[in-house]
């Protein structure tokens, strides 16, 4: 008789669960929906900046030009010493290590979410001692309990997909940290190289001007020059010496800043001499149209260029997380169905020793009816957060497009300016040589030669600084396009 009752209980529980499952599938089967790729950018014009041009985001058959961000950083930075520094920074930097640890935490949360479909097992032994009217009762239970929540309304799926989106968003954050770190290492390295070149120019100028000052002093003592010319030359030489001290100090500070990025103590940094490395020019990289009908480089920013940016992908995953928040808030209006069972031994409830086998099966359904408006408020707030995430995504795209557009323009202008500066240096060098020859022939004074020397020095320093600005702009453009 006991066996029959147990079978009836199992059959009843099975029928109850089967009916609940069937009703759920028929009436609420559409509660879970997987997230689809965002169309939040559909309201934006494409390209984001510049004259209209064919773009795959708009549905045109002509593809947008390939982005510079599709290149690997080793393809862009071919200097072996710089590559070694970037690798050391990515390996040792504490920000990168923290980002990796955060991703591992997210992976643990994702694993836990994936295991939520499995039953929960617990071992809960208990014992009691009761004394009443000189009578002592001892009882104990050794049960193994299992409970299984049927996620027939999609609660578990929503949590798993949300955890996965959060992990992907953190991976995008790690890439953003990596891109920023590598870009800072590259920019600081090239700054050191440019400072080396400035120091070299100043030292070469110092040698020439020291010889000139010595010659002027001899001529002054011979009565061929007046004292103001000597004093002016001394002031110019002191200015060069001051510039050397300033550049040397900047070099030490910049080396220390680079060591900080490497998470190392300050030490000298090995680097290639100026002119031995080659940075790709803007016109040689794939950032603009190459067809006759395509706009010139720096005039157009395509939406398709921005899809690899970490911040854009983070904003996209943030919308996905908000989507699943809304879905879970909607699912909270529906009941939770739980199956639980107990197996074990017990001598309680008038069961005499020795203990006998104990089994129990329970199916429960919890339907929220009145929760003081909390469920409804949660759903409304989740919908508002979803709209805020969409607006944030649109603004992120606009900011990204503006940043790319600015860096494109800076790259283009520095390249154009470089050609003019090279011509200026070449012309001033010829002017200096010619002025010196005229002075030797007695036609010009040494003041005119000094002026030519100063103009040449200024032009050389300006050319080096513009070169660094161009490299910095190209690094910023590469980062803005989602490189690294």
C-alpha positions as CSV (number, residue, x, y, z in Angstrom):
1,X,0.0,0.0,0.0
2,X,2.8,2.4,0.8
3,X,4.5,1.6,-2.5
4,X,1.2,2.4,-4.3
5,X,0.9,5.8,-2.6
6,X,4.4,6.7,-3.5
7,X,3.8,5.8,-7.2
8,X,0.6,7.9,-7.1
9,X,2.5,10.8,-5.7
10,X,5.1,10.6,-8.4
11,X,2.5,10.3,-11.1
12,X,0.6,13.3,-9.7
13,X,3.8,15.4,-9.6
14,X,4.7,14.3,-13.1
15,X,1.3,15.2,-14.4
16,X,1.3,18.6,-12.7
17,X,4.6,19.5,-14.1
18,X,3.7,18.2,-17.6
19,X,0.5,20.3,-17.6
20,X,2.3,23.4,-16.3
21,X,5.0,23.0,-19.0
22,X,2.4,22.6,-21.7
23,X,0.4,25.6,-20.7
24,X,3.5,27.7,-20.5
25,X,4.6,26.7,-24.0
26,X,1.2,27.4,-25.4
27,X,0.5,30.7,-23.7
28,X,3.9,32.2,-22.9
29,X,6.2,30.6,-25.4
30,X,7.2,34.0,-26.8
31,X,8.5,35.5,-23.5
32,X,12.1,34.8,-24.4
33,X,13.6,36.6,-27.4
34,X,17.3,36.6,-28.3
35,X,18.9,40.0,-28.8
36,X,19.3,41.1,-32.4
37,X,22.0,43.4,-33.8
38,X,21.2,47.0,-33.0
39,X,19.5,49.3,-35.5
40,X,20.0,52.3,-33.2
41,X,22.4,53.8,-35.8
42,X,19.7,53.7,-38.5
43,X,18.7,57.3,-37.7
44,X,22.2,58.6,-38.4
45,X,23.3,59.8,-41.8
46,X,26.0,57.9,-43.4
47,X,28.8,58.9,-43.8
48,X,28.9,60.6,-40.4
49,X,31.0,63.4,-41.8
50,X,31.6,64.7,-45.3
51,X,29.8,64.6,-48.5
52,X,27.4,61.6,-49.3
53,X,29.3,58.6,-50.5
54,X,28.5,54.9,-51.1
55,X,28.4,53.0,-47.9
56,X,27.3,49.4,-47.0
57,X,25.5,50.6,-43.9
58,X,23.2,52.6,-46.1
59,X,22.6,49.6,-48.3
60,X,24.6,50.7,-51.3
61,X,26.4,48.1,-53.4
62,X,29.7,49.9,-53.3
63,X,31.8,49.1,-50.2
64,X,33.4,51.7,-48.1
65,X,37.2,51.9,-48.2
66,X,39.1,49.6,-45.9
67,X,39.9,51.1,-42.5
68,X,43.4,51.7,-41.2
69,X,42.2,50.1,-38.0
70,X,42.1,46.7,-39.7
71,X,45.9,46.6,-39.7
72,X,47.7,44.9,-36.8
73,X,49.9,47.1,-34.7
74,X,53.1,45.2,-35.8
75,X,52.2,46.1,-39.4
76,X,52.0,49.8,-38.4
77,X,55.0,49.9,-36.1
78,X,57.8,48.0,-37.7
79,X,60.6,49.3,-35.4
80,X,61.7,46.1,-33.5
81,X,62.7,48.1,-30.4
82,X,59.2,49.6,-30.2
83,X,57.6,46.3,-30.8
84,X,59.5,44.9,-27.8
85,X,58.4,47.8,-25.6
86,X,54.7,47.4,-26.5
87,X,54.9,43.6,-25.8
88,X,56.5,44.3,-22.4
89,X,53.9,46.9,-21.6
90,X,51.0,44.6,-22.5
91,X,52.5,41.9,-20.3
92,X,53.5,43.9,-17.3
93,X,51.1,46.8,-17.0
94,X,48.9,46.6,-14.0
95,X,45.9,48.1,-15.7
96,X,46.0,45.2,-18.2
97,X,46.3,42.7,-15.5
98,X,43.3,44.1,-13.6
99,X,41.3,44.1,-16.8
100,X,42.1,40.4,-17.3
101,X,41.1,39.6,-13.8
102,X,37.8,41.3,-14.2
103,X,37.2,39.2,-17.4
104,X,37.9,36.1,-15.3
105,X,35.3,37.2,-12.8
106,X,32.8,37.7,-15.6
107,X,33.6,34.2,-17.0
108,X,32.9,32.7,-13.5
109,X,29.5,34.5,-13.5
110,X,28.8,33.2,-17.0
111,X,29.7,29.6,-15.9
112,X,27.4,29.9,-12.9
113,X,24.6,31.2,-15.2
114,X,25.0,28.3,-17.5
115,X,24.8,25.8,-14.6
116,X,21.5,27.4,-13.4
117,X,19.5,24.8,-15.4
118,X,20.9,21.9,-13.4
119,X,19.2,20.8,-10.1
120,X,20.5,21.9,-6.8
121,X,21.7,19.1,-4.5
122,X,22.1,19.5,-0.8
123,X,23.0,17.1,2.1
124,X,21.3,18.2,5.3
125,X,21.7,15.7,8.1
126,X,20.0,16.6,11.4
127,X,19.5,15.2,14.9
128,X,17.3,16.1,17.8
129,X,17.0,15.2,21.5
130,X,13.7,15.9,23.2
131,X,12.8,15.2,26.9
132,X,9.2,15.4,28.1
133,X,7.8,14.0,31.4
134,X,10.9,12.0,32.0
135,X,10.7,10.5,28.5
136,X,13.6,11.1,26.1
137,X,13.1,10.9,22.4
138,X,16.0,10.8,20.0
139,X,15.5,11.3,16.3
140,X,17.6,11.9,13.3
141,X,17.4,12.3,9.6
142,X,20.0,11.8,6.9
143,X,18.3,13.2,3.7
144,X,19.7,14.1,0.3
145,X,17.6,16.9,-1.1
146,X,17.4,18.0,-4.8
147,X,15.5,20.9,-6.2
148,X,15.1,21.9,-9.8
149,X,13.5,25.2,-11.0
150,X,11.9,24.9,-14.4
151,X,12.8,27.9,-16.4
152,X,10.1,27.5,-18.9
153,X,9.5,31.2,-19.2
154,X,13.1,31.9,-20.3
155,X,14.5,33.3,-17.1
156,X,17.6,31.2,-17.2
157,X,18.2,31.9,-20.9
158,X,17.9,35.7,-20.3
159,X,20.4,35.5,-17.4
160,X,22.9,33.4,-19.5
161,X,22.7,35.7,-22.5
162,X,23.1,38.8,-20.3
163,X,26.1,37.3,-18.5
164,X,27.7,36.5,-21.9
165,X,27.1,40.1,-23.1
166,X,28.6,41.5,-19.9
167,X,31.7,39.3,-20.4
168,X,32.0,40.5,-24.0
169,X,31.7,44.1,-22.9
170,X,34.5,43.6,-20.4
171,X,36.6,42.0,-23.2
172,X,36.0,45.2,-25.2
173,X,37.1,47.2,-22.2
174,X,40.3,45.2,-22.1
175,X,40.9,46.0,-25.7
176,X,40.3,49.6,-25.1
177,X,42.9,49.5,-22.3
178,X,45.3,47.7,-24.5
179,X,44.8,50.2,-27.4
180,X,45.4,53.1,-25.1
181,X,48.4,51.6,-23.5
182,X,50.1,50.6,-26.8
183,X,49.3,54.0,-28.3
184,X,50.8,55.8,-25.3
185,X,54.0,53.6,-25.5
186,X,54.3,54.2,-29.3
187,X,53.7,58.0,-28.9
188,X,56.2,58.3,-26.0
189,X,58.8,56.2,-27.9
190,X,58.6,58.4,-31.0
191,X,58.7,61.5,-28.8
192,X,62.0,60.3,-27.4
193,X,63.3,59.7,-31.0
194,X,62.2,63.3,-32.0
195,X,63.9,64.7,-28.9
196,X,67.1,62.9,-29.8
197,X,66.9,64.6,-33.2
198,X,66.3,68.0,-31.7
199,X,69.2,67.4,-29.3
200,X,71.4,66.4,-32.2
201,X,70.5,69.6,-34.1
202,X,71.2,71.8,-31.1
203,X,74.6,70.1,-30.4
204,X,75.6,70.5,-34.1
205,X,74.6,74.1,-34.0
206,X,76.5,74.6,-30.7
207,X,79.7,73.3,-32.3
208,X,79.3,75.7,-35.3
209,X,78.5,78.7,-33.1
210,X,81.3,78.1,-30.7
211,X,83.7,78.2,-33.6
212,X,82.0,81.3,-35.0
213,X,82.2,83.0,-31.6
214,X,85.9,82.2,-31.3
215,X,86.5,83.6,-34.7
216,X,84.6,86.8,-33.9
217,X,86.6,87.3,-30.8
218,X,89.8,87.1,-32.7
219,X,88.5,89.5,-35.3
220,X,87.3,91.8,-32.5
221,X,90.7,91.9,-30.9
222,X,92.1,92.7,-34.3
223,X,89.8,95.6,-34.6
224,X,87.7,94.2,-37.5
225,X,84.5,93.8,-35.5
226,X,82.6,95.9,-33.0
227,X,81.8,94.5,-29.5
228,X,77.9,94.4,-30.0
229,X,78.3,91.7,-32.7
230,X,80.4,89.6,-30.2
231,X,77.8,90.1,-27.5
232,X,75.0,89.1,-29.8
233,X,76.8,86.0,-30.8
234,X,77.4,85.1,-27.1
235,X,73.7,85.5,-26.4
236,X,72.7,83.3,-29.3
237,X,75.2,80.6,-28.2
238,X,73.8,80.8,-24.6
239,X,70.3,80.3,-26.0
240,X,71.4,77.2,-27.8
241,X,73.1,75.9,-24.6
242,X,69.9,76.6,-22.7
243,X,67.9,74.6,-25.3
244,X,70.2,71.7,-24.9
245,X,69.7,71.6,-21.2
246,X,66.0,71.8,-21.6
247,X,65.8,69.0,-24.2
248,X,68.1,66.8,-22.0
249,X,65.8,67.3,-19.0
250,X,62.7,66.5,-21.2
251,X,64.4,63.3,-22.4
252,X,64.9,62.1,-18.8
253,X,61.3,62.9,-17.9
254,X,59.9,61.2,-21.0
255,X,62.0,58.1,-20.4
256,X,60.6,57.9,-16.9
257,X,57.1,58.2,-18.2
258,X,57.7,55.4,-20.6
259,X,59.1,53.2,-17.8
260,X,55.9,53.9,-15.8
261,X,53.9,52.6,-18.8
262,X,56.1,49.4,-18.7
263,X,55.6,49.1,-14.9
264,X,59.3,49.3,-14.5
265,X,61.7,51.5,-12.5
266,X,63.1,54.5,-14.4
267,X,66.0,53.5,-16.7
268,X,67.4,54.5,-20.1
269,X,65.3,53.3,-23.1
270,X,67.0,51.8,-26.1
271,X,65.6,53.4,-29.3
272,X,66.4,53.7,-33.0
273,X,68.1,56.8,-34.4
274,X,66.0,59.3,-36.2
275,X,65.6,58.5,-39.8
276,X,66.1,54.7,-39.5
277,X,62.4,53.9,-39.1
278,X,59.6,54.4,-41.6
279,X,56.1,55.4,-40.5
280,X,53.5,54.9,-43.2
281,X,52.1,58.1,-44.6
282,X,48.4,58.8,-44.7
283,X,48.2,58.5,-48.4
284,X,49.8,55.0,-48.3
285,X,47.4,53.6,-45.8
286,X,43.9,52.4,-46.5
287,X,41.8,55.2,-44.9
288,X,40.3,56.8,-47.9
289,X,38.7,56.2,-51.3
290,X,40.9,55.2,-54.2
291,X,38.4,55.5,-57.0
292,X,37.9,58.5,-59.1
293,X,34.4,59.2,-57.7
294,X,35.5,58.7,-54.0
295,X,36.1,61.8,-51.8
296,X,39.6,62.7,-50.9
297,X,41.3,61.4,-47.8
298,X,40.1,63.1,-44.6
299,X,36.8,64.2,-46.1
300,X,34.5,61.3,-45.2
301,X,34.0,59.0,-42.2
302,X,32.0,55.8,-42.8
303,X,30.0,54.1,-40.2
304,X,31.5,50.8,-41.2
305,X,34.9,52.1,-40.0
306,X,33.7,52.4,-36.4
307,X,32.3,48.9,-35.8
308,X,35.7,47.6,-34.5
309,X,36.1,50.4,-32.0
310,X,36.0,49.0,-28.4
311,X,33.8,51.8,-27.1
312,X,31.3,51.3,-29.9
313,X,31.1,47.6,-29.2
314,X,30.9,48.3,-25.4
315,X,27.9,50.5,-26.1
316,X,26.4,47.8,-28.2
317,X,26.8,45.2,-25.5
318,X,25.4,47.6,-23.0
319,X,22.2,47.8,-25.1
320,X,22.1,44.0,-25.1
321,X,22.4,43.9,-21.3
322,X,19.6,46.4,-21.0
323,X,17.5,44.3,-23.4
324,X,17.8,41.3,-21.2
325,X,17.0,43.4,-18.2
326,X,13.7,44.3,-19.7
327,X,13.1,40.7,-20.6
328,X,13.8,39.5,-17.1
329,X,11.5,42.2,-15.7
330,X,8.7,41.0,-17.9
331,X,9.4,37.3,-17.0
332,X,9.1,38.2,-13.3
333,X,5.3,38.6,-13.7
334,X,5.0,34.9,-14.4
335,X,5.2,32.0,-11.9
336,X,8.2,30.0,-10.8
337,X,7.8,26.2,-11.0
338,X,10.1,24.1,-8.8
339,X,10.5,20.4,-8.5
340,X,12.0,19.1,-5.3
341,X,12.7,15.6,-3.9
342,X,14.2,14.1,-0.8
343,X,15.8,10.7,-0.3
344,X,17.4,9.4,2.9
345,X,16.9,7.7,6.2
346,X,15.1,8.8,9.3
347,X,13.8,7.5,12.6
348,X,11.6,10.5,13.3
349,X,7.8,10.8,13.1
350,X,7.2,7.6,15.1
351,X,9.5,5.5,12.9
352,X,11.3,3.1,15.3
353,X,14.9,2.1,15.1
354,X,16.5,0.9,12.9
355,X,15.9,3.9,10.5
356,X,13.9,3.3,7.4
357,X,14.1,4.7,3.9
358,X,12.5,8.1,3.4
359,X,11.4,9.6,0.1
360,X,9.4,12.6,-0.9
361,X,8.6,14.4,-4.2
362,X,7.1,17.9,-4.3
363,X,6.1,20.2,-7.2
364,X,5.4,23.9,-6.3
365,X,4.3,26.9,-8.3
366,X,4.8,30.4,-7.1
367,X,2.7,33.1,-8.9
368,X,3.3,36.7,-7.9
369,X,-0.1,38.4,-7.4
370,X,0.6,41.6,-5.5
371,X,4.1,42.9,-4.9
372,X,3.4,46.5,-3.9
373,X,4.0,47.7,-7.5
374,X,7.6,46.6,-7.4
375,X,7.5,44.3,-10.4
376,X,5.7,46.9,-12.5
377,X,8.2,49.6,-11.4
378,X,11.1,47.4,-12.2
379,X,9.7,46.7,-15.7
380,X,9.2,50.5,-16.4
381,X,12.6,51.4,-15.2
382,X,14.2,48.6,-17.3
383,X,12.5,50.0,-20.3
384,X,13.8,53.5,-19.5
385,X,17.4,52.1,-19.0
386,X,17.1,50.4,-22.4
387,X,16.2,53.7,-24.1
388,X,19.1,55.4,-22.2
389,X,21.5,52.7,-23.5
390,X,20.2,53.3,-27.0
391,X,20.9,57.0,-26.8
392,X,24.3,56.4,-25.3
393,X,25.1,54.1,-28.3
394,X,24.1,56.7,-30.8
395,X,26.1,59.4,-29.0
396,X,29.1,57.0,-28.9
397,X,28.9,56.6,-32.6
398,X,28.7,60.4,-33.2
399,X,31.7,61.0,-30.8
400,X,33.7,58.2,-32.6
401,X,33.0,59.6,-36.0
402,X,33.9,63.1,-34.9
403,X,37.2,61.9,-33.4
404,X,38.1,60.0,-36.6
405,X,37.3,63.0,-38.7
406,X,39.5,65.3,-36.6
407,X,42.4,62.9,-36.7
408,X,42.1,62.4,-40.5
409,X,42.2,66.2,-41.0
410,X,45.2,66.6,-38.7
411,X,47.1,63.8,-40.5
412,X,46.4,65.3,-43.9
413,X,47.5,68.8,-42.8
414,X,50.7,67.6,-41.2
415,X,51.6,65.7,-44.4
416,X,50.9,68.8,-46.5
417,X,52.9,71.0,-44.1
418,X,55.8,68.6,-44.0
419,X,56.5,69.2,-47.7
420,X,56.6,73.0,-47.2
421,X,58.8,72.7,-44.2
422,X,61.3,70.5,-46.1
423,X,61.5,73.2,-48.8
424,X,62.0,75.9,-46.1
425,X,64.9,74.0,-44.5
426,X,66.5,73.4,-47.9
427,X,66.2,77.0,-48.9
428,X,67.4,78.4,-45.6
429,X,70.4,76.0,-45.7
430,X,71.3,77.4,-49.1
431,X,70.8,81.0,-47.7
432,X,73.1,80.3,-44.8
433,X,75.9,78.9,-47.1
434,X,75.5,81.8,-49.5
435,X,75.5,84.5,-46.7
436,X,78.6,83.0,-45.2
437,X,80.4,83.1,-48.6
438,X,79.4,86.7,-49.1
439,X,80.7,87.5,-45.6
440,X,84.0,85.8,-46.5
441,X,84.2,88.1,-49.6
442,X,83.5,91.1,-47.4
443,X,80.0,91.8,-48.8
444,X,77.9,90.8,-45.8
445,X,78.4,91.3,-42.1
446,X,78.5,88.5,-39.5
447,X,75.2,89.7,-38.1
448,X,73.5,88.6,-41.4
449,X,75.2,85.2,-41.1
450,X,74.0,84.9,-37.5
451,X,70.5,85.7,-38.6
452,X,70.7,83.0,-41.3
453,X,72.0,80.5,-38.8
454,X,69.1,81.2,-36.3
455,X,66.5,81.0,-39.1
456,X,67.9,77.6,-40.2
457,X,67.9,76.3,-36.6
458,X,64.3,77.3,-36.0
459,X,63.2,75.7,-39.3
460,X,65.0,72.4,-38.5
461,X,63.4,72.2,-35.1
462,X,60.0,73.1,-36.5
463,X,60.3,70.4,-39.1
464,X,61.1,67.7,-36.5
465,X,58.2,68.9,-34.3
466,X,55.8,68.7,-37.2
467,X,57.1,65.2,-38.0
468,X,56.2,64.1,-34.5
469,X,52.8,65.8,-34.7
470,X,52.2,63.8,-37.8
471,X,53.2,60.5,-36.1
472,X,51.1,61.4,-33.1
473,X,48.1,62.1,-35.3
474,X,48.5,58.8,-37.2
475,X,48.7,56.9,-33.9
476,X,45.5,58.7,-32.7
477,X,43.8,57.9,-36.0
478,X,44.8,54.3,-35.8
479,X,43.4,54.1,-32.2
480,X,40.2,56.0,-33.2
481,X,39.6,53.5,-36.0
482,X,39.8,50.6,-33.5
483,X,43.3,49.5,-34.1
484,X,45.5,47.4,-31.8
